[in-house]
Amino acid sequence: MAELLVSLFILVGAFFGLTGSMGLARLPDFYTRLHGPTKATTLGVGGVLIASILHFSLMGPALSLRELLIALFLFLTAPVSAHVLAKAGVRRGIASRAPLPDELKKKSAEG
């Protein structure tokens, strides 16, 4: 049963990692490409880390907590790095190709 649970978390992590990588390669512009590695890939690594915690805690003599520190570091740094990259993109004048919502279209036409 433990091996099945570990395998499930590895598969979920691999799915999110693949989805995030495909998003990075296929999304149309800089700002939407930030979502792939920061959202989906972070969840993918989280799934693999949960599988690692389960495996080494159930197979070893004690609870494995190193993976929790890795997950904490990852979940703290991924949003910060995405924010810094987006801010750098704005400062460099990189335009988004995403369509504007109607409210923003009206405001940009007025001002």
C-alpha positions as CSV (number, residue, x, y, z in Angstrom):
1,M,0.0,0.0,0.0
2,A,2.8,2.4,0.8
3,E,4.5,1.7,-2.5
4,L,1.2,2.4,-4.3
5,L,0.8,5.8,-2.5
6,V,4.4,6.8,-3.2
7,S,4.0,5.8,-6.9
8,L,0.8,7.9,-7.1
9,F,2.5,11.0,-5.7
10,I,5.4,10.5,-8.2
11,L,3.0,10.3,-11.1
12,V,1.1,13.4,-9.9
13,G,4.4,15.2,-9.5
14,A,5.6,14.1,-13.0
15,F,2.3,15.2,-14.5
16,F,2.5,18.7,-13.1
17,G,6.2,19.0,-14.0
18,L,5.4,18.0,-17.6
19,T,2.5,20.4,-17.7
20,G,4.6,23.3,-16.4
21,S,7.4,22.5,-18.8
22,M,5.0,22.4,-21.8
23,G,3.5,25.7,-20.6
24,L,7.0,27.3,-20.6
25,A,7.6,26.1,-24.1
26,R,4.2,26.8,-25.7
27,L,2.6,29.8,-24.0
28,P,2.6,32.9,-26.2
29,D,4.5,35.6,-24.3
30,F,6.9,36.3,-21.5
31,Y,4.3,37.0,-18.8
32,T,2.2,33.9,-19.4
33,R,5.3,31.8,-19.6
34,L,6.1,32.7,-16.0
35,H,3.1,30.6,-14.9
36,G,4.5,27.3,-16.1
37,P,7.6,27.1,-13.9
38,T,6.2,29.0,-11.0
39,K,2.8,27.3,-10.6
40,A,2.6,23.8,-12.2
41,T,6.3,22.9,-11.8
42,T,6.3,23.9,-8.1
43,L,3.3,21.6,-7.6
44,G,5.2,18.8,-9.5
45,V,8.2,19.1,-7.3
46,G,5.9,19.2,-4.2
47,G,4.4,15.9,-5.3
48,V,7.8,14.3,-5.7
49,L,8.9,15.6,-2.3
50,I,5.8,14.2,-0.7
51,A,6.6,10.8,-2.3
52,S,10.1,11.1,-1.0
53,I,8.9,11.9,2.5
54,L,6.6,8.9,2.5
55,H,9.1,6.5,1.1
56,F,12.0,7.4,3.4
57,S,9.8,7.7,6.5
58,L,8.1,4.4,6.0
59,M,11.2,2.5,4.9
60,G,13.6,4.2,7.3
61,P,13.9,4.2,11.1
62,A,12.6,7.8,11.6
63,L,10.6,10.6,10.0
64,S,12.3,12.2,7.1
65,L,12.1,16.0,7.4
66,R,14.8,17.2,5.0
67,E,12.2,17.2,2.2
68,L,10.0,19.6,4.2
69,L,12.8,22.1,4.3
70,I,13.3,21.8,0.5
71,A,9.5,22.3,0.0
72,L,9.5,25.3,2.2
73,F,12.4,26.9,0.4
74,L,10.8,26.1,-3.0
75,F,7.4,27.5,-2.0
76,L,9.0,30.7,-0.7
77,T,11.3,31.4,-3.5
78,A,9.2,30.5,-6.6
79,P,6.7,33.3,-6.2
80,V,9.4,35.8,-5.3
81,S,11.4,34.9,-8.4
82,A,8.4,35.1,-10.6
83,H,7.5,38.6,-9.2
84,V,11.1,39.8,-9.8
85,L,11.1,38.5,-13.4
86,A,7.7,40.1,-14.1
87,K,8.9,43.4,-12.7
88,A,12.0,43.2,-14.8
89,G,9.9,42.5,-17.9
90,V,7.7,45.6,-17.1
91,R,10.8,47.8,-16.7
92,R,12.3,46.6,-20.0
93,G,9.0,47.3,-21.7
94,I,8.1,43.8,-22.7
95,A,4.6,43.9,-24.0
96,S,2.0,41.2,-23.3
97,R,0.1,39.6,-26.2
98,A,-2.8,38.7,-24.0
99,P,-6.1,40.4,-24.8
100,L,-7.1,43.1,-22.4
101,P,-10.4,42.8,-20.4
102,D,-13.1,45.3,-21.5
103,E,-12.7,47.4,-18.3
104,L,-9.0,48.0,-19.1
105,K,-9.7,48.7,-22.8
106,K,-12.1,51.5,-21.8
107,K,-9.6,53.0,-19.3
108,S,-6.7,52.9,-21.8
109,A,-8.9,54.6,-24.5
110,E,-9.9,57.4,-22.0
111,G,-6.4,58.1,-20.8
